Amino acid sequence: MPSGFRKTLKALDWFGRTVENALLVVLFVFIMLLPIWQIADRELPSISAIIFWPLYKALGSPLGVEELIRLIVFWLAMIAAIAAARDDRHIRIDALSHVLPERAVDVTRVLVDVFAAVVCGVVAWFAYQYVKAESGWGTEVLANTVLSTPAWVAHAILPIAFVLISYRFLILAITKLYEMFRREPVEAAE
């Protein structure tokens, strides 16, 4: 890989890692705060209004928190799947890796990563078609709250996540090919 290409890949990897990790942290914090806010509002409403005033300002009241938590869990799962593909920590059935020679295992991994990228790309396409169709239906999520949002906006993470997972699998395949032919490892961005 030319050094400019390698630098570009490393920069894109660093940017992707930073955004993914930040989103995971923010969503995880919200998933922890929202139930606490809901309980505090029910048990100690006057103290809750003081402690959680930013949430009151943004959301109005804890009505609809359960639905918001479900959406956050959905987004958290999709972003975590992107991060798992990024770190090559996704579920992999590698029974053959124990019996095949190292070179054959590397070739198999490249083929599997390319296949996974293609499958995720197809899923992304159909998810995009679903979200596009959903945008015409006029359904809303969090309809009883200040955050009333069209459902397609909340579900837009689906095609985006599968495109990014496909991208991550392609990067894994390209990296493995580079390491196979150049016989030198590619350093991951930290």
Secondary structure, DSSP 4 states (H G I P E B T S, - for coil): --HHHHHHHHHHHHHHHHHHHHHHHHHHHHHHHHHHHHHHHHH-HHHHHHHTHHHHHHHSSSTTHHHHHHHHHHHHHHHHHHHHHHTT-S----GGGGTS-HHHHHHHHHHHHHHHHHHHHHHHHHHHHHHHHHHHHT-EESTTSTT-EEHHHHHTHHHHHHHHHHHHHHHHHHHHHHHHHH-SPPPPP-
